[in-house]
Amino acid sequence: MSKPFTFKIIVIFFCLIAASIISADEGMWPLYDIEKLPFDSLHARGLTLEPEDIYNPSGGSISNAIIDISGGSASFVSADGLIITNHHIAFGAVQKSSTVDNNYIKDGFYAATRAEEIQAIGFHVYITLAIEDVTDRVLESLDDDLDDLARYEALDLITKEIVKENETEPGIKCKVAKMFGGSQFMLYTMFDIPDVRIVYAPPENIGLYGGDIDNWMWPRHCGDFSFLRAYVAPDGSSAEYSEDNVPYQPEVYLPISSAGVSENDFTMMLGFPGRTKRYASSFNISQMQDFYYPRMIEFYETAQEIMDKVAEDNPGAAIKLASLKMGLQNGLKNNQATLEGFRKSKLLALKRETEQQLTEFIKANPELDAEYGGVLPELDSLYTEEFKVRDRGFILGWLVYSSEQLRMATSLYRWAIEREKEDIDRDKGYQDRDTTNTLAWLQYAQINLLPELDRAMLEKMIKRALKLPAGQKIEAVEKIFAGKADWEKDRHLKSYINRLFSQSNVGNLEKRLAMFRMSREELENLNDPMINLAISLKPERDTREEESKLFSGAHSRLAPKLMQVYRKWKEGNLYPDANGTMRFNYGAVTGYSPRDGMTYDYLTSLTGILEKETGEDPFIVPEKLKAAIESKDFGPYLDPTLGEVPVNFLSTNDGTGGNSGSSILNGKGEIIGLEFDTNFESVAADYLCNEKVARSICVDIRYVLFIIDKVYHLDNLMKELTIN
């Protein structure tokens, strides 16, 4: 029998980062290390829980209600598998079910009964069942005399063996997560639920209010929330979507607080942050600052221009592109903010200065010098070699991923080759365990497939590939234009693209699924032009993959050493970089000052929604919301300080991509908000956190309740929630 979580509340921490002392509220702590945190001081701030109330391997703790939902974070909020997360996390499912006639993106969606809930196409819920330290077993497989490629292959093999041994039942998924650069390896076992359904998504002018203009910015006035539901087979096992399935019964679900937040209130967050690089070397940061982010910004801007042209005067295409476009806009602004953060913080110079100090520390001790003296010079050499091939590698990757049909053709051919091997010897992503998800992708990709977008994107990337410097040319692309003068190339490319898309069957769902079962020889004999392009690109993609494996093998040898010597230099606890596994952190509700003479409050209100209204997207206020605001029937959601309903608030919780949808909890373990963004000034915190300006942006749960109760009167949804 499920139960709402009503223990005492949560916990947490203090620590050192590699180069400097960690700020008070910084840190993304793995659950298995939670007892190391200073609970006494956290209790003084408002925490009423003990470590086992937050994470208990035996079950019954807050962490049992926290789930990974297709790359975002979410929480169970009822005994019948009801899930709360961000609207922008659920957006992909809402978009796939939308049409011009039934535009759930624009109008929102609500299922008043279970029978009316619709499939969240392609969504999975992952529930963490167990966490186990497998470091000894992994490291024992790595002989000291292994070269870099052999080291990569040994790591790859042992992690696949561990996963295979533990995925003993249907619906069980495992992964081995690398911590501290490879000093530690943890096995995560999860229950995979592939039947997820949409319960409620607000209209876009609530869920996406402010759009890309407000994205990453403060103040915000966005109702970024949605409700989904997880379903399983009648016997409780994992099952694909079926009318016979029943709501999942979570072990724990979270109650909701209607009491609201005040400045300096204690907060905590559990979720699945994606990737941080706070221990990255200066050589890595140099690559990101001078190459990767500028190239990605260029790519995003190009893709947006092409998508705008494809969607112009085409409502159907606009709906198909909505999710992809939102992701690209998000990525563009994120990369721009990260670059700006690098420059403002002088991060590269700080890292180099830190590494110089570390070098002096190492050289002062002969034993340390003998063991660690070569780490930084070797990392320098490693990234110098990567520099030589980075242009080709970048374009080669995006050449394939710019076109969904070429990406599918590449995957189909790769699957045919990998199936010739024993399952354990196949590359990750191409094992038997990956078949179901691959088939789902090949099928559901048809919903948003736009050949005109594929054509334009592939043409643009081929032109970009032609501009690669000597020594980094892509032979398969050069052959397309063999014997052609420069003045002929544009016309020849258009002819080639037309032939590629008009004669290929990869865009046909039925024929594509049949291709998935074909052997290498059968695919080669098809003489399908898209498959042929994938075949011609494979030798160079293989070369690039070999380069990446060598790099990864060398890095897996050097990164742990760098972390080890940092630990010796800076005594104290360290948290590992985020890697998509569940993490915990604490903070407080508070505003910030982004620059001299400017201070931001910690809370926004309904008034701000109306003040921003322009009558044009993305600042259109739905009539029902406007009427509810004007009626001033705020019910129990009134904030006594504001005199109206709060919308968004700021906290010092340490978040990054993947944390979106994470419940923000008070000291009693009750939901007070949902994290949906960070502010512009803290985007670069993936590399260096500045507690003075780094903030999580959260939708206040009182605004969520106001919307579903007072604006849209979703009585059945309200009744299902436990509201304290």
N, C-alpha and C positions, 0 to 999 in steps of 0.2 A: 504494500500500500504506500503510495507516494505521500510525502508530507511537505508542507512549506518549511523553509529553513528559518527557525526562530531561536537559534542558539544565541550566545553572546557574540560580539563581532570581531573583527579581523585585526590585522597585524601589520608590523613590518619594520623597516630596515634602515641600514646605514652602511656605507661601504667605500672602498677605494676603486677608482678606475685606474687604468694602467699608468697614465701620466700625471694624474692629479687626484686630490681627495674628492670623492664623490659628494655631490650636494645632497642635502638631507632627504629629499623626496625622489631622487633619481634612482633608477634601478628596475630591471625586469627579472624578477627572481624566480627560478624554477621551483616547483612545489616541493621537491624532495630536499631542498635546502632551507625551507621556511623556518625551521626551528633555530637556525643560526641568527635570526634577526632579534633585535632588542625589544621584546614585547613589553617590558615594563614601561619604557618611554612611550610606546604606542598606546598603551592603556591610558596613560596620562593625557593623551591627545584625544581620546574618545573611543578607542577600540575596546570592545568588551568580550572578544573571542580569544581563544587559545589556538595555538598552531593546529591542533588536531581538528578544530572546528572548521578550519579553512581547507586543510588537506589531510585526509585520513586514508591510508592505503586500504583499510578495511571497509570504507564507504561511509555514507551518512554525513558528508561535509559539503560545504559550499561548492567545492570544485566539481562535485558530481552533477551540479546543475549547469555548469559552463560547457559550451560545446563549440566546436569548429564547424562552421557551415559554409562549405564551398569557398574557403579562403578568408572568410570573415569570422567574427566572433558573435556569440549569441548566448541566450540563457533560457532554460525551461522556466515557465511561469504558471504552470498548472499541472494537475495530476494526469491530464489527458494529452500530454505532449505538446502543449501550446508553447510557442517560442517567440521571444521578442528579440529583434535585431534592428539594424538600420534599414531605412528605405533604400539607400543606395546599395546595400548588400543584396536585398531582395529584388532590386531593380531588373536584373537580368532575367529573372523568372517572370516578372510582370511584363517585361517587354516581349518575351517569346510568346506569351499568350495574348498579346494585343494585336488588333487589326484596325483598319481604318474605321470599320463599323463598330467595333468594341474596343475602344482605345483606353485600356486600363492605365496606361501611363498618364494620360491627361486627366481622366475622370476618377481614377482610383478604383479599388475593388473591395467588396465585402461579401463574405459568405455568412449569412445569418444562421445557417445550419451546416452540419458536417457534410451533408450530401452536396452542398453547393461549393465546397472547397475545390479549387482546381490545382492540377499538378504544377509544382515548381520545377519545370523541365530542366533536367541536368543537375539539379541540386542534390547534395549529399549532406547528411549530418554525421559528424564523427564525435563519439563520446569516449573520452579517455577512461580506460578500464584499469590500467596498471602502468607503472613506471619502474624499470629495473636497470641497475647499473651493470653494463656488460663491458666495461673498460678493459678489465684484465684479459678477457677472452679475445677482444679485438687486438690489443697491443701484442699479445703473445703470438699472433699470426704474422707479425712484422719483424722479420730478421733484420739485424743492423746492416747486413751487407747487401740488401736489396737496392737495385737502382731505382730511379724515380718512377719509371713506367711499371716495373714489377711491384713497387710499393703501392701504386694506384690500384693495380689489378688485385693484389692481396687484400687491400681494404675493401674493394668492391665485392670480392668473393665472400669474405667472412661476413660482411653485413647482409648479403643476400642469403647466406646460409642461416644466419640467425633469424631473419624474417621468415624464411620458409619453415623453419622448425616451429615457429610460434603461431603461424597462420594455419591452425589445425582445424578450424571450424568455419563454415560459411558465415560471412558477415564480419569476420575478424580481420582487421588490417593492422599491420605493424610497420614501424619505421625505426631505424637506428639513427639517432640525432647526435651530431658532433658538437661537443661543447669545448670552449676555450681553445679553439683552433685544432682540436684533435687530442687534447690532453685527457678528455673524458668522453665516453660514449654511453648514451642512455637509450634503452629500448622502450618505446612507447607502443602499447597495445590499445587499439581502439575498436569500438563497435560501429560499423558502417551502416547507416540507414539511408537507402537510396529513394525511398518514397517520402517526399516532402511536398506539402501542399500550402497554397496561399490562403490565408484567412482574411487578412486585411492589409491593404496598402493605401495610404492616403493619396489624394490627387497630387500631381507633380507640383502644383503651386503651393502645396504645403510641404510635401516630402523633399522637394528640391528648391524651395523658395530661395531666391538669390542666385541659383545656378552657378555657372563658372565665375561670374563676377565676384560673388561672395566667397567662393571656394578658398579655403585656407586662411580666411580673413576673420577679423573681429572688429566690430560687433556682428553677430549672426542672429538670424531669426528663422531658423529652419526646423521644421518638424520631421526630422530624419529618423523615422521609426516605421516598422512594419511588424505584422504578426504572421507567423507560419505555424505549421503543425507537422510533427513527425509521425509516420505510420509504419507498422510492422505487420508481419503475418499473425493470424489468430493465436499461434503458439508462442508469439513473442520473438520469433527469429527475424533476421533481416530479409527483406523481400522487395523486389521491384514493384513499381506502381501497380496496384490491383484494387478493384472495388471490394474485394474480400478482406483487405487489410483493415486493421483496427488502430486507433491512436496508441502511440507508445506511452508506457507508464514509467516516467523517470523515477529514479530512487529519491531524488531531492528536486524540489523546485523552489523558486525564490518568491518571497512576498514583496509587495510594493509599498513604499512609504508615501503617504499623502502629506506628511508634515513639512516637506520641502527642505531647502538648504539656506544657511546663513553664512556670511563671510567667516572664513577660518574654520568651518566645520571639517571634521576628519572625513576623508574619503578613501576608498580602496577599489581596486579594479583587478579582475581576473579575465584574461583573454588570451589570444593567440597572435602576439606580435610577429610580423613576418621576418624582416631582416634588419639588423643594425650592424655597424662596423666601427664600434667605439674603440676597438683595440687594433684597428688597421694600421699598417705601417705607412710612413710618409710616401713610400714608393707606390703603394696602392692609391693613396689619396691624390698623388700627382697624376696618375692615369685617369682617375675619375674627374678631376678638375679640368685637366687640359685636353682630354679626349672624349671620354664616355658621355658626360653630361652635355657638352656642346653638340655632339653628334646626335644624341637622343632628342634634344630640343629641335634640331633641324628636321629630324625624321617626323616628330610629332606635328610640327607646323605644316610640313608637306602633306601628311596624311589628312590633317584637318581641312586643308584647302581642297583636296580631292573629294573628301566626303561631302563637303558643303555643295560642291558642284553636282555630285551624284544625287543628293537629296533635294536639290532645288526644284520646286514645283512638282515634287513627287512624294505625296504623303506616305505611300506605302514604303518607299525606300527610307524615308525619314524615320519611320517606326523601326525598321530593321536595323538601322544604324544607331539608334538612340543609345543603346548600352555601350557599344564600341566607342562611340563619340565621347560619351561621358568619361569613359576610362582614359581615352587619349587626352582629353582636356585636363583631367586630374593629373596624369603623368607629366604633362607639359608644365603645369604650374608647380608641381612638386620639384621637378628638375631645375626650373628657374630659381625657385626659392632655395634649393640646396646650394646651387652655385653662388647665389648672393650671400648665403650664410657662410660659405667657405671664405669668401673674400672679406666680409665684414669681420669675421672672427680671426682672420689670418691663420686659418687652421693648418695649412701646409707648413708655414713657418713655425707654428707652435709644435707640430709633430717633429719637425727636424731638430728643433731645440731640445725637445724631450729625449729624442734618440741620441743626441750628442751627450746629454747628461747620463743617459743609460750606459753609453759606451765608456764614459769615464768611470762609472761605477764598476763595470765589468773589468776594465783594465787594472783597476786598483787591487784586484784579488786574482792572483795567478791561477787558482783553481777554477774560478768563474771564467777567466779569460780562455783557459784551455777548453772548457765545455761550451761556452756561449759566445766567444769572441768572433766567431765567423758568421753568426746568424744574420746580422744586419747587412754585412757585405754580400752574403749569398742572396738575400732577398733583393738587394739592389741589382745584382746580376740577373736574377730570375725575371724581374720586371723589365729590365733592359732588353732581354731576349723577346719578351712578349710584345714590347714596343715595335719590334721589327715587322710583325705580322698583324698588328691590330686593325689596320685599315681593311685588309682583305677579310679578316675574320668577322668584322662588324658587318660589312656589306654582304658577305656570304650568308650570314645568319638572317639578316632582314630581307634578303632577296627571296628566301623561301617563305618567311613568315608574313611578308607583305601581301601575299596572295593566298587565300584560304584553299583554293583548288590546288595550287602547287604544294602547299603544306600537306594536304591530304595525299597527293600523289607521292610525295617524299615519304610519308609515313607508311603508305601501302607497300612501297617497294622495300622499305627497311624491314617491315614485318615479314615479308616473304623471305628475306635473307636471314633474319634472326631465327625464324622457325626451323632453319636447317641445322641449328645447334641444339644441344641439350638445354633444357630450360634454365638450369643453374648457370650456364655459360653465356646466356643472352645478356645484352645490355639492359640496364634498368629502364623500365617503361615498355619493354617488349617481351615480358615474360607472360606465362599463362595467367597470372594474377591480374594482369593489366588488360586482358582481352575485353571484359565487359565494359570497362570505361572507354576503351578505344572505339568499340562498336557504337556506344551511346553517342560519342562525339561525332563519328562519321554520319550517324543518323540525324541528330539534332542540329548539326551544322546547316542542314538544308533549310531550316526555318529562316535564317538570316543571310543565306547565300545571295550575293549580288554580283553577278559576272561583270557588270560594268565597273564596279569598284575594284575587283580583282584585276581586270584589264589595265585600268589606269595606274594602280599601285605597282603592278609588275613592270609596266613600261617605264615608270619613273625610276624604279630600282635598277633595271637593266642599264638605263642611261647613266645612272650614278656609278654602276660597276665599270662602265667603259672609261670613267675618269680616274680609276685607281692608278697609283704611280707604278712605274716600271718595277718589276720584281714582286708585285702584289696583284697582278692581273689574275682574273678568274678565267681559266682556259675555256671552260664550257660556254661562257658568254662571248669570248673572243671568237670562237668558232662560228657563232651565229652570223658574224659579220665578216667572215673570211673572204678576202678578195673584193670587199666593198670599199669604195672610196668614201671619204668623210661626208661628201655631199649626198651620198646614197643612203647613209645609215638610218636617218629618220624614217624615210619611206619604207626601207626594208624592215625596220623594227615594227612598224604598224602592220605590215603584211604578215610578219611572223606572229605577232600577238593575235591577229584575227584568225590565222590558221590554228594557232594553239587552242583557242577557246571554242572555235566553231567545230573542230574535228575531234576534240577530246570528250570522253564519256565520264570523266571524273566528276563532273558536275551533276551527273544523273544519279539519284539516290540508289535506285535498284542495282544499276551496274556497278556503282562504287562499292556497295556491300558485297557484291559477287567478287569483285577484285580483291577484297580483303582475304578471301579464302584461296586465292590463287598462289601458285608457286612462283619462284623467281622467273623460271623459264616461261611460264604461261604469261606473266606480265610483260616480259620482254618481247614475246611473240605477238602481243596485241598491236604493237606499233601505234599506241596511243600517244599523241604528241606531248601531252602533259606528263605522262609516265616517262616518256623518252627524255624530257628535260630533267626530270628528277634523277634518272639514270646517269645522264651526262654530268650532273652536278655532284654525284656521289663520291667519285675519287677525291675531289678537292674537299668535300665535306669530311671525308674520312681522314684526310691529312690534317684538317683543322681539329678534328676530334682527337687525333693522336697528340697534337700539340697541346691541347687542353688537358689531356690525361697526364702528359709529362709535367705540365705546370702544376696540376693538382697534386701529383705525387710528390713533387719537390716541396710544394707549399705545406703538405700534410706532415712533412719532416721538419720544416723550419718553424711554422706557426706555433706548435706546442712549446718549442724551446723558447721562443720569444715570450710566450705567456709565463713560462716557468721563471725566467729571469726577471720579468716584471714583478712577479710575486715575491721574489727574494729582495728586490729593490724597494718595493712599496708594500710594507707589511699590512695585513688586514684582509678582510673578505673581499672577494670579487664575484660579480655576477657574470654569467656568460652572455655573449651577444645573442640577440633574439634570432631564432631559427624556425619559427612556426610552431613551437611547442608552447603549452600553456604556461603562462607566467603570472606572477602576482606583484602588485606594487601598491603603495599608499600615497596619499597626498592630502591636500586641503583645498577648500574652495577659496579662491582669491583672484583678484585682478592683477594687472601688471602695467608697467610703464615702458612702452616700446622705444621711446626716445625722449630727449630732454624736453620738459614742458608739457608732456602728454601722458595722461593716466587713463587707463581703461577700467571701468567698473566690472565686477564679476558676474553681473546678471543683466539679461535683456528682457523685454516685456512685449506684450501685445501692442502697445503704443508704437513700438519700433517697426512692427509689421506694417501698420498703416502709414507710418512716415516714409517707408521705403517704396510704397506702392507708386508705380508709374503708369499702370494700365497696359504695359507691354512686358512680355517675357524678358527676364525671369521674375518680374516684380508685379504679378497679378494676384490679388487677394480673392480667393473664392467667395462667392456671395454668402454662402452659409456661414463661413468663418467671420466675414465682416458683420453679418447680422448678429451673431453670437457675441462679438466684441461690443457692438453698439448697445446690446441689451443689458450688458453688465451683469448677466446672470453667471457669476464666476463660481458659485457653489463653494465646496471645500478647497478649491484649487487657488484661491486668492492668497497672494503673498502679502503679509501684513506690512512689510516695508515698502513694497511697490504700490500697494493698493489695487493690484490687478494680477493677472496670471503671468508668471514668468515663462520665458520661452527657452532660452539657452543660458548655460553658465560655464564658467571657467574653473578648472582645477589644476593643481600641479602634478597630477598623475602622469607618469612617464609612458607615453604611447607612441606608436608608429603604425605604418600600414599593417593591416591584419587585426589590429585592435578595434577597428570599426565594428560597432555593434556590441562592444563589451559593456556589461552593466557596471555603472558606478554605484557603489554600495556605501551605506552609512555604517556607523559603529555597531549597529544591530544586525547587519547582514541583509538589510532591506534595499531594494532598488530605489535610488533617488534620481537616476538619469542614465543616459546611454552616451558613451563616447562615440563621436562620429567624425572627428577631425582634430588636427592640431593647428595652432596659429602659424601664420607665415614665418614669424621670427624663429620658430622652433623646428622647422622642417629639416634643417641641417643637424638637428640633434641626433639623427641616426649615427652621426660621427662624433659629435661633441655636444653634450647637453649643457645648456646655460640656464640654471634654475631661475634666474632673474626674469627671463622672458618666455621660457618654454611652458606652454599651457596646452592641456587637452580641452577641446570644445565639446560640450555635452548638451544634449537635449534634455531639458528638465522634465522629469516624469509627470509633473503636474500639468504640463502642456499636453503631454501624451493623453492623460486622462481627460483633460478638458476637451480635446478633439473628439475622442471616441464617445464621451458622455454628453457634453453640453452642445457640441456642434453637430455631430452626426447621430447621436442617440443609439449607439450600437449596444443595446441592452444585453444581449447574450454574451458578447465579448466581455463586457464589464462584470457580469455575474461570474465568469470563469476565473477572474483574477482574485488573488488574495490581497486586499488593500488594508493596510494598517493605518 
